[in-house]
Amino acid sequence: VVPVGLSLKVKLMGMFAKSEAAANAFPGTLQVIFSCLYGQPSNMTLKTSGMAFAVWVFKHATDAQLKPMGPLILNGLMKLLDDGEATATDADQGMRNLRAFTYQAIGQLGKRMPSLLS
């Protein structure tokens, strides 16, 4: 089996980010988000698409689906922020955009699961 290229992954992420069924497909949802953010090969477009999907999941997943994956995704998002802080420069617009999107995702998760952020 040959892995698909980055451009197809980005296109698929655009479709997933419009699907409530995809938002509720745990544990696949978790695997897809982490693959976009931490998998290789990757690029900033795929990472941003993965973050858009994470926000979609936090808005549209059922509570039953969100409850087991919320803490795991929050830890991954915090790690992404920590790693990005160590590598980002002021000139790195892509990383700044990804960090902003990550904060948005954490805020959306906090709306759905306030106990995670307390």
N, C-alpha and C positions, 0 to 999 in steps of 0.2 A: 504494500500500500504506500503510495506516494503522498506526502503531506501537500496540502494546497498552498498556493502562494499568498503573499501578504495582501495583494489587491483583492483576491477573492474573499479572504478573511474579513477585510474591511467592509466589503459589500454585504456579506452575510451578517455582520454585526449591525449594519443599518437596518436589515430586515428583522433581526432579533429584537432590536430596540423599538419595534412597533408591535410586538407580539405578546399578548398577555399569557399565552400558553408557554412561551419561552421563559417568561418571568417566573413561572410556577413549575419549572422543570428541575427542581432540586434532586440530586446533587450536580446535574449537568450545568446548571446556571453558575454555580460556584466554580466549576472547572473552567468554563468559558471565560469568566471574568479574570481569574488568575492567569489563565493562558495568555490573554491579551496584555495584561500588565507585566507579567514576569517571564513569559515564554520566549523562546528563541526559535527562529528569528522574529524580531519585532521592530517596530518603528513608532514614532510619536503619533502618527495617524491611527495605528491600531490601538495604541494605549488609550488615546482619547476616545476612540470608538468603544473600547471596553468600559471606560468610565461612564460614557453615555448609557450603555446597557446597564451598568450598576445602578445609576440613578433611576432608570426605567423599572428595574426590578424593585427598588425600594419604594417606588410609587405604586406598583401594580401587583406585586406578589401578595398572596393571601398571608394572613398572620401565621397560619400553620406552616407555610413554606419559609417565611422570613425568620421565624423564631430560631430554628436550629442554625441557620447560616449567618444571621446578623452578627454575632460575636466574631466569627471567623473572618468575615469580610471587613469588619471594623479593624481588626488587627492588621489585615493586609493593607488597608488604606493608610493606617497610621505608619506602617513600615514604609510605604511608598512616599509619604510626606517626609519621613526621616531621611530616607535615601536621597530624595530629591534635594533636600536642604543641603546635604553634603556635596552634591555635584552641580547644583544650579549656579549660574552666574546671572548677573543682571541682563546680559545680552542674550540669554537663552530664552527666547519668547515661547518656544514650544513647551519647555518645562514649566514656565510660569503659568501658561494656560492649563496644563495638566494639573498643577497644584490647585489652581482655582476650581477646576472641575472636581477635584478630590474633596475639597472643602464643601462644595455643593452636595456631593454624594453623602458625606458624613452628616450634613445638616438634614438631608432628606431621611436618612436612616434614623437620626435623632428624633424626628417628628413621629416616626412610626414606632420606635422603640426607645423612649426617653430613658429608661432604666440603664441602657448601655452607656450613656454619657454622664451618668451621675456618679 
